[in-house]
Amino acid sequence: MKAYICPKCGWIRVVSRRRNVECFKCGEPHMVVTKLPYEKIGHMTEEERESYAKTWLYMHKAKSE
């Protein structure tokens, strides 16, 4: 199981086998695999997931600029 994040909206999705993962929230066709282990995401609260997504988006936008 791997956690993917949408580079547009930050939505997190857990997928088992697929490599081409799309975002069901905003329609982005290519989500990015994260380094977040499945066990950790399973124990995170909704607030912790939102915080992780915001931080991830901030860090990756800074890299692309």
N, C-alpha and C positions, 0 to 999 in steps of 0.2 A: 504494500500500500504506500502510495506517495501522495504528498500534499502539493497541489498546484495553486498558483495565485494568478489572478487576472492583472495584467500590467496596466489596464485602463481603469478599472473600478476597485480593485483590491479584494474581490470576492475569492474565498478560499474553497477549494473542492478537493476531496480525497478520491483517488482513482486507483484501481488495482493493476490493470494491465495496459490500458490505453496509453499511447504516446502523444497522439494528437488530441488535445483536450480543449474543448471550447467552453466559454463562459455562458452559463444560462441566465445570468443576471443582465449583462449588457450586450451580449452577442459577439464579443471579441473571439475570433476563431482560434487564437493561439495563446493558451495559458502557459505559464512558466513553472517548472518544477522548483520547489523550495528545498532548503536544507532542513526543514522542520520535520522531525521524526513523527510517524503516525501515532505512537504512544503519547507523545507530548500534546499533539493537537487534540487528541481524545480527552485529555484531562483539562484543557483550557476552557475558561468561561467565554461567553460571547464577547464580553468586554476585552478580555485578553486577546482574542482573535482579531477584534477590530483594531486594537492597539498595534498588534503585530503587522497587520495589513497597512496601516497608516505609516508605520516606520519603514516597512519594505518599499512602499511607493515613494516615500521621501528619498530614501537612499538611492533607489534606482533611477529616479528622475534626475538627481544630482549627477549621477554618472553619465547619463546620456546628454547632458547639456554641455 
